């Protein structure tokens, strides 16, 4: 009987280790892809600015104010949403933020006034601020302190992946004359 119990215990421990490895890997690649998607609907504004200026006659100062208010809202949002994220389900919180950022990016494609663009982009900043806190929580929860340097370095590739993806996508859309509006709705659909 004790040999059977030992074999059963060994199988359960092996199954648990495999499950733990699976979830660690899944959390890592899902947070990298998810945070890269945030960059798709964050970096697109600066690439659409020349087309917006040309069509509506906005100055660099006009669009710069939108960027400034975006940054202020993003900073305040990271502070508040970090607190909220710590007390919620990180996966759902991050998903809600990405969905909101995608919807606001999609909405930017249909604007025509500076006030509309400013309001929607500030709302985008709030949703964008819901991306980092859950990632920080998930990575530090699933990986031991001795692994964090390596895992954070690997996870940080999400910034470059997202920035490179929007750079390539926006370049393609601009070169093929799809217009500045496509720089908002295309990444939103992907995100």
N, C-alpha and C positions, 0 to 999 in steps of 0.2 A: 504494500500500500504506500509506503513512504517513497519508493522509487517512482510510482505513478504521480504522486503529489509533486515530487521534485521535477519531473518532466513537464507537468502541467504548469508549474511555476516558471520554469525556464522558458516555455513557449509564450507565456503571458508577458514576461519581461522583454523578450525579443520583439514581440508584437508592439509593446508600448514604446520601445526604443525606435522602431521603424516608424511608428505613427508620429512620434516627436520629431524625428528628422524630416519627415514629409511636411509637417506643419511649419517647421522653421524655414525650410526652403520655399514653401508656398508664401509665407508671410513676406519673406525677403523679395521675391520676384514680383509679387502683387503690389507691394509698396513702392518698388522702383518704377514699375510701369504706371501705377496710379499717379505718383508724383510727377513723372515725366509728362503725363497727360495734363496736369495742371499747367505746365509750362506751355503747352500748345495753346491754351486759351488765356495765357498771360502775356507772352512775348509778341502776340500777333498785333497788338495795338500800335506798337512803334513801327511795325512794317506797313500798317495801313495808313499811317499819318500823312505821307505824301499824297496819296490818292484822295484822302479826305480834304486836305488843304486845297488841292486842285479843284475838286468838285464844289466845295462850299465856300472857299475863300478864307478858311481859318488861318490865323497866323500861327507861328511856332509858339508864341506866348500863350495863345488860347489853348492849344493842345498841351502845352507844358503845364498849365494849371490843372488840367485833367490828370496828368501824370503825377503831379504833386499831391493832389487830393487822394489819388489812388494809393500812393505810398503812405500817407498819414493814416488812411482807413485801414490799410493792410497791417501797419504796425500796431494800431490799437486793437484790431481784430485778432492778431496773433496772441496778444496778451489775454484778452477776454476768452477767446476760443480755446486757448491752452488750458485754462481753468475748467471750462465746460467739457473739453475733450477728456480730461482726466477722470471725469465723473460719468462718462457715457461709454457706449460701445464704440471703440475706435474704428472698427470697420465700417459701421453705419455712418458715423460722423464724417469720416473721410469721403465716403460715397456721396453723402448729401452735399458736402462742399464742392466736389467735382461736378455733380449734376447742376448745382446752382451756378457754378462758374461757366459751364458749357451753355446753359440757357441764357445767361447774360451776354456771353460772347455771340451767340446766335442772334440775340436781340439787337446787338450793335450793328448788324448788317442792314437793319431796316430803319435806322435813325436818319434824321435830317437836320437836327438842330444841336447846337453846342450844349445846351442845357440837357437835352435827352442823352447825348453821348456822355456827358459828365456824370449824370445820375446813374445811368446803367453801369458805367465803368467803376464808379465808387461801390456799387452793389457787387460787382465782380470782385473787387478787392476784399470785401467782407467774406465772400465764399472762398476766395483764394486763401484767406487766412485760416481756413479750416483744413488745410492740407498737411502742413508741417507737424502740428502738435500730435495728431494720431500716429503719424509715422515714427516720431520720436518715442512715443509710448510703446508702440508695437516692437520696434527693434530692441529697445532696452529691456522689454519684458521677455522676449524670446531668446536672447543671447546673453551669455554670461559676461561679467565685467572684463574678464581676461580676453574675450573675443571682440569686444566692442570697437576697438581701434580699427581692426581689419574689416569688420562688418560695416561700420560707418563709412569707411573709405570706399567700399564696394557700393554701398547704398547711394553715396554721393554722386555716382555716375548718372543717377536719374536727372540731375540738373542738365548735364551735358547731352543726354539722350533727348530730352524734351526740347532743349534749345536748338539742337541740330535738326531735329525733326521739323520744327516750325520754320526754321531758316530754309530748309530744302522745300518744304511744302509751299511756303509763301513765295519763294523764288520761282517755283514752277508756275504757280497761279499768276504771278505778275508777268512773267515772261510770255505766258500764253494768253495774256490780256483778258483774264477772267474778271478783273476789277478788284478794287479794294474790299468790296463787300464779301467776296469769296474768302478773303483772308480771315473773316470772322466766322462765317457759317461752316466752312470745311473743317477746321480744327474742332469746332463745337460738336459736329456730328461724330468725329473720331473719338473725342473725349467722352 
